[in-house]
Amino acid sequence: MAPPLAGEERLKLALIGALGALVALSSAAALAGLGRAAAGWRRSRRLTLLSLAAADAALAGLVVPLNLYGGLAGSGAAPPEGYCRAVAFVSASLFGAALYALAGVSLERYVAVCFPLRHARLLGPRRLALLLAGAWLGPALLLLPVALPGRAAVLRVRFSRAALLCEPDYASNAAYAGLLAAALFCPAAATVTFANLRLWQAARAQRRRGGRAGLRPLRLLQLDAASRVLVPVVVAFYVCWAPCMATILYNAITKDRVHEWLEFVALWLPSGSGFLNSFVYFWTNRNFRHKFHKLGCRLCGPCPRAEWEQDGHRVVTISAAVEKSSSQPALLPDRSCSGSSTSILLPREAQTSL
């Protein structure tokens, strides 16, 4: 019989369980809202957001329960090596898929806003399918050596008593740990940073042009709010993922461990990104809130008809406004984000959201 859990272990297990519940609820809400297409969203936008929500749901539905079981079963002793190796492979693969899914959402938004006339060619059905398949299969293929047992194993696995998490022992192969960081985190970080900062520049440039053109203050505030949301997207990404990658690299290079609670927070922050994603990518989008409100009305009973439900007050995203404006003959060729940002101006009835 396993010895009773220590006080710190019980606290950590409770925190992990609460985190998993929050991510599961937010991911389920996002998947329910994305079940049908929303007005103003391209098919590529909906599929990339579905991929992100599915990755977050997998983190809550697989990574958290599997490691909770390992923490409970391994009180006073590590879980079996085979179990820990399988859990480490699944967890690391899903973390990588979540990273690539985040990059895919940012890339799709960048192409939709900065290259509206070439969006269908740059992200057509075939390329979009390859992008989504690569986001899920790429990390699993890169991490396949983690799943190999015995002498064929490239990395040892360990059960972190500090984080109550089965993970690869990156100190056992520093070169492979560096390769994983370069292949998983660096491309995703570069894509998220570049795409969102370019969109921020486009929104700011459009606000300045709107001011010179005498645009009403309300719409200027809406454009400014849109630009301000893009920076927190990048900040939230680095807050959730950078400590984890820094901890992994520190362990791989120095062969040492960081402080117990620092390791716990750093290794579980990427799972918490699933909860933040629901706010940054879904709830800040008025189209999504509109859809979810209608879904709630169907489930809970009829709701009074709101003004924004009428055809003349449809909520339009920045990308949707770009797509609508790009069909007009007066639009200049989209040479860059700054050149095409003139089409971000919204119609009088529309509201700007991300």
C-alpha positions in Angstrom: 0.0 0.0 0.0 1.3 3.4 -1.0 2.3 5.8 1.8 0.0 8.8 2.4 0.7 11.9 0.4 2.6 14.7 2.0 1.0 18.1 2.4 2.9 19.7 -0.5 2.0 16.8 -2.8 -1.6 17.1 -1.9 -1.5 20.9 -2.6 0.2 20.3 -6.0 -2.2 17.6 -7.0 -5.1 19.9 -6.1 -3.6 22.7 -8.2 -3.1 20.3 -11.2 -6.6 19.0 -10.9 -8.1 22.6 -10.7 -6.0 23.6 -13.7 -7.2 20.6 -15.7 -10.8 21.4 -14.9 -10.5 25.0 -16.0 -8.8 24.1 -19.2 -11.3 21.3 -19.9 -14.3 23.7 -19.4 -12.8 26.5 -21.5 -11.8 24.1 -24.3 -15.2 22.4 -24.3 -16.9 25.9 -24.6 -14.6 26.8 -27.4 -15.2 23.6 -29.3 -19.0 24.0 -28.8 -18.9 27.5 -30.1 -16.8 26.5 -33.1 -19.1 23.6 -34.0 -20.6 25.7 -36.8 -19.1 28.5 -38.9 -19.4 32.1 -37.7 -20.3 35.1 -39.8 -17.1 36.8 -41.1 -14.8 33.8 -40.5 -13.0 32.0 -43.3 -12.9 28.3 -43.4 -9.2 28.4 -42.6 -9.8 30.6 -39.6 -12.3 28.2 -38.1 -10.2 25.1 -38.8 -7.0 26.6 -37.2 -9.0 27.7 -34.1 -10.5 24.2 -34.0 -7.0 22.7 -34.0 -6.0 25.0 -31.2 -9.1 24.2 -29.1 -8.6 20.5 -29.7 -4.9 20.7 -28.6 -6.0 22.5 -25.4 -8.7 19.9 -24.8 -6.1 17.1 -25.3 -3.8 18.7 -22.7 -6.7 18.8 -20.2 -8.1 15.3 -21.1 -4.9 13.3 -21.4 -1.8 15.1 -20.0 -3.4 16.1 -16.7 -5.2 12.8 -15.8 -2.2 10.6 -16.8 0.2 12.6 -14.7 -2.3 12.9 -11.8 -2.5 9.1 -11.8 1.3 8.9 -11.9 1.5 11.3 -8.9 -1.1 9.3 -6.9 0.4 5.9 -7.8 3.9 7.0 -7.3 3.7 8.5 -3.9 7.0 7.6 -2.2 8.2 5.8 -5.4 8.3 6.5 -9.1 5.7 5.0 -11.4 6.8 2.1 -13.6 9.3 3.0 -16.2 7.1 1.9 -19.1 4.2 3.9 -17.9 6.3 7.0 -17.4 7.9 6.7 -20.8 4.5 6.4 -22.6 3.1 9.4 -20.6 6.2 11.5 -21.3 5.9 10.8 -25.0 2.2 11.7 -25.1 2.6 14.8 -22.9 5.6 16.2 -24.9 3.9 15.5 -28.2 0.7 17.3 -27.2 2.7 20.2 -25.8 4.4 20.4 -29.2 1.1 20.2 -31.1 -0.3 23.0 -28.9 2.8 25.2 -29.8 2.3 24.6 -33.5 -1.4 25.2 -33.3 -0.8 28.6 -31.7 1.6 29.4 -34.5 -0.9 28.2 -37.1 -3.6 30.6 -35.7 -1.2 33.6 -35.9 0.0 32.7 -39.4 -3.6 32.4 -40.7 -4.5 35.8 -39.3 -1.4 37.4 -40.7 -2.1 36.0 -44.2 -5.8 37.0 -44.1 -5.1 40.6 -43.1 -1.8 41.3 -45.0 -2.4 39.3 -48.1 -6.3 39.2 -48.6 -6.1 38.9 -52.4 -3.8 35.9 -52.2 -5.2 34.2 -49.2 -7.0 31.5 -51.2 -3.7 30.6 -52.9 -1.4 30.9 -50.0 -3.7 29.0 -47.6 -5.8 26.9 -49.9 -7.4 23.6 -48.8 -4.4 21.5 -49.6 -1.9 23.8 -47.9 -4.2 24.2 -44.9 -4.6 20.4 -44.6 -0.8 20.1 -44.7 -0.4 22.9 -42.1 -2.8 21.2 -39.7 -1.4 17.7 -40.2 2.1 19.0 -39.6 1.0 20.7 -36.4 -0.1 17.4 -35.0 2.2 14.8 -36.6 5.4 16.9 -36.6 6.0 17.0 -32.8 5.1 13.3 -32.5 7.7 12.3 -35.1 10.3 14.5 -33.5 9.6 13.0 -30.1 9.3 9.4 -31.3 12.8 8.5 -29.9 11.4 9.3 -26.4 8.9 6.4 -26.8 11.7 3.9 -27.6 12.4 1.7 -24.6 15.6 -0.1 -23.4 18.9 0.3 -25.3 17.2 2.0 -28.2 16.1 4.9 -26.0 17.7 8.2 -27.0 16.5 9.9 -23.8 15.9 8.5 -20.4 12.6 9.4 -18.7 12.0 10.4 -15.1 9.2 11.2 -12.8 9.7 14.7 -11.4 8.8 14.6 -7.7 8.8 18.5 -7.8 6.3 18.8 -10.7 4.5 15.4 -10.3 5.1 14.9 -14.0 6.5 12.2 -16.2 9.0 13.9 -18.5 12.0 13.1 -20.6 15.3 13.4 -18.8 16.8 16.1 -21.0 20.1 16.0 -19.0 20.7 12.5 -20.4 21.1 13.9 -24.0 21.7 17.7 -24.1 22.2 17.7 -27.9 18.8 16.1 -28.5 17.2 18.5 -26.0 18.6 21.4 -27.9 17.3 20.0 -31.2 13.8 19.7 -29.7 13.9 23.3 -28.5 15.1 24.5 -31.9 12.6 22.5 -33.8 9.5 23.0 -31.6 9.7 26.3 -29.6 11.8 28.5 -31.9 9.7 28.3 -35.1 6.5 28.7 -33.1 7.9 31.7 -31.1 9.2 33.4 -34.3 5.8 32.9 -36.1 3.7 34.1 -33.2 5.9 37.2 -32.5 6.3 38.2 -36.2 2.7 37.7 -37.2 1.1 39.5 -34.2 3.6 42.4 -34.2 2.9 42.9 -38.0 -0.8 42.9 -37.3 -0.3 45.4 -34.5 1.6 47.7 -36.8 -1.1 47.4 -39.4 -3.9 48.3 -36.9 -1.9 51.2 -35.6 -1.2 52.5 -39.1 -4.9 52.3 -39.9 -5.8 54.2 -36.8 -3.5 57.0 -37.8 -4.9 57.1 -41.3 -8.4 57.1 -39.9 -7.6 60.1 -37.7 -6.3 62.0 -40.7 -9.4 61.0 -42.7 -11.8 62.3 -40.0 -12.9 58.9 -38.8 -15.4 59.0 -35.9 -13.8 58.7 -32.4 -15.7 55.6 -31.7 -14.2 53.7 -34.6 -10.8 55.1 -33.8 -11.1 53.6 -30.3 -12.2 50.3 -31.7 -9.2 50.1 -34.0 -6.9 51.1 -31.1 -8.5 48.4 -28.9 -7.8 45.8 -31.7 -4.1 46.8 -31.9 -3.8 46.6 -28.1 -5.1 43.0 -27.9 -2.4 41.8 -30.3 0.5 42.6 -27.9 -1.0 40.6 -25.0 -1.2 37.6 -27.4 2.6 37.6 -27.7 3.1 38.3 -24.0 0.8 35.5 -22.9 2.6 33.1 -25.2 6.0 33.9 -23.7 4.7 33.9 -20.1 3.3 30.4 -20.6 6.1 28.8 -22.7 9.4 30.5 -22.1 9.8 29.4 -18.4 9.2 25.8 -19.4 11.8 25.9 -22.3 14.3 27.8 -20.0 13.9 25.1 -17.3 14.4 22.3 -19.9 17.6 23.9 -21.3 19.0 24.7 -17.9 18.5 21.0 -16.9 20.0 19.8 -20.2 23.1 22.0 -20.0 23.9 22.1 -16.3 22.6 18.6 -15.4 21.0 20.3 -12.4 17.4 21.0 -11.3 15.9 24.4 -10.5 14.0 25.1 -7.2 11.1 22.6 -6.6 8.2 25.1 -6.9 9.9 26.9 -9.8 10.1 23.6 -11.6 6.4 22.8 -10.8 5.2 26.2 -12.1 7.4 26.2 -15.2 6.5 22.7 -16.3 2.7 23.1 -15.8 2.4 26.7 -17.3 2.1 25.4 -20.9 -1.0 23.5 -19.8 -2.4 26.7 -18.3 -2.0 28.3 -21.7 -5.1 26.4 -22.8 -7.1 28.4 -20.4 -5.6 31.7 -21.5 -6.1 30.8 -25.1 -9.8 30.7 -24.6 -9.8 34.3 -23.6 -7.2 35.6 -26.0 -8.4 33.8 -29.1 -12.1 33.2 -28.5 -13.8 35.3 -25.8 -12.1 38.6 -27.0 -13.7 37.8 -30.4 -17.2 39.2 -30.6 -18.2 36.8 -33.4 -17.4 33.9 -31.1 -19.3 35.5 -28.2 -22.3 36.1 -30.5 -22.2 32.4 -31.5 -21.9 31.1 -28.0 -24.7 33.3 -26.8 -27.0 31.9 -29.5 -25.9 28.3 -28.6 -26.8 29.1 -25.0 -30.2 30.4 -26.1 -30.9 27.1 -27.8 -29.8 25.0 -24.8 -31.4 27.1 -22.1 -34.4 28.5 -23.7 -35.4 31.5 -25.9 -33.7 34.8 -25.3 -34.8 38.3 -26.1 -33.7 39.3 -29.6 -30.7 41.6 -29.2 -29.8 44.4 -31.5 -26.6 42.7 -32.7 -28.6 39.7 -33.9 -30.2 41.8 -36.7 -28.8 41.6 -40.2 -27.8 45.2 -40.2 -25.7 44.9 -37.0 -23.6 41.8 -37.8 -20.3 41.7 -35.9 -17.4 41.6 -38.3 -13.8 40.7 -37.6 -10.8 42.6 -38.9 -10.0 39.8 -41.3 -13.7 39.7 -42.6 -13.5 43.4 -43.3 -10.3 42.9 -45.2 -11.9 40.2 -47.3 -15.0 42.3 -48.0 -13.0 45.3 -49.0 -10.5 43.3 -51.1 -13.2 42.6 -53.6 -13.6 46.3 -54.4 -11.9 47.6 -57.6 -10.4 50.5 -55.7 -8.2 48.3 -53.5 -4.5 48.5 -54.2 -2.4 45.3 -54.6 -1.5 43.9 -51.2 2.3 44.3 -51.3 2.7 44.3 -47.5 0.8 44.5 -44.3 1.0 48.3 -44.3 -0.2 48.5 -47.9 -3.2 46.3 -47.3 -4.1 47.7 -43.9 -6.1 50.4 -45.7 -8.8 47.7 -46.0 -9.1 47.3 -42.3 -11.6 50.2 -42.1 -14.9 48.8 -41.1 -18.4 49.7 -42.3 -20.4 52.1 -40.2 -22.5 49.3 -38.6 -19.6 47.0 -37.9 -17.6 46.6 -34.8 -13.9 45.7 -34.7 -12.7 42.6 -32.9 -9.9 40.2 -33.2 
